[in-house]
Amino acid sequence: MAVVAVGVSLPATAAAQGPGPVLVVGDSLEVGTEPYLRRELGGIDLTVDARTSRPSDDGIAVLQGALRPQHDVVVFDLGTNDDPSDPGGLTANLETAAQIAGDRCLVVATISRPPLNGVTDDGLNAAVERFAAASGARVADWRSAASEAGVLADDGVHATPAGYALRAGLVADAIRSCSAPGPAFGGGGGGPDLLKPAKPVDSPPRPEPGPGLALLATPVLAIADRAVAILAFARATVAAVDRSLRFALDVGGRVVRRIGALPGGG
């Protein structure tokens, strides 16, 4: 495969918080992805061994020779150069890569390529996804990303500069996910942990007022009405007591005056 030249400036990206040293074994797609991936991963120790036209069986020997005890994550980014009529060969190489990686987190990628002799990449992608489902490997979903306009170059295999930047983001997210809670490497039955390209999300609809506030308001209003009634009753009671006191004082005053008017009174 020919390598697509990368001739754009790379945007600054903050150093990623993630796992320890990462080993990447890939083909020409990884050659184009590498500069963007290094910027994406920032301070993470990254070793990349990528070569044009490398099939997955060649990658096994490279992985065996390049892997070091300090590597925490292995990215086995191969399969595009494999024979699409023999997906079993890719499955066998993925399983061998997993054995070599041991208990390290393994990252693989789905494949996007034109048909070869009329055979599409469907079988290769099915092999990647079955392997991930059985092993718990992280999967960067390049096939889905490559279906978007402006991602692939004219050959239908390599990426545009924007496509390589997108691809690097997918691989970097898959690497970072190794530090997040998820299915343990070597586990089974959990399904592939696919890292897909981000999609725009519509803003959620503004919630309509429901019966909740009305239900809450009902007892509150009833209490308020009751309080008003009690206050009105209390006010009327005070007024009645006031009138009674005034009447009692008036009567008492009259009695005192009459007693004072009697002879010898005083």
Secondary structure, DSSP 8 states (H G I E B T S, - for coil): -------S-----------S-EEEEE-HHHHHHHHHHHHHHTTS-EEEEE-TT--HHHHHHHHHHH--TT--EEEEE--TTS-TT-HHHHHHHHHHHHHHHTTSEEEEE------BTTB-SHHHHHHHHHHHHHH--EEE-HHHHHTSTTSB-TTSSSB-HHHHHHHHHHHHHHHHHTTSS---TT--SS--EEE---------------HHHHHHHHHHHHHHHHHHHHHHHHHHHHHHHHHHHHHHHHHHHHHHHHHHHSTT--
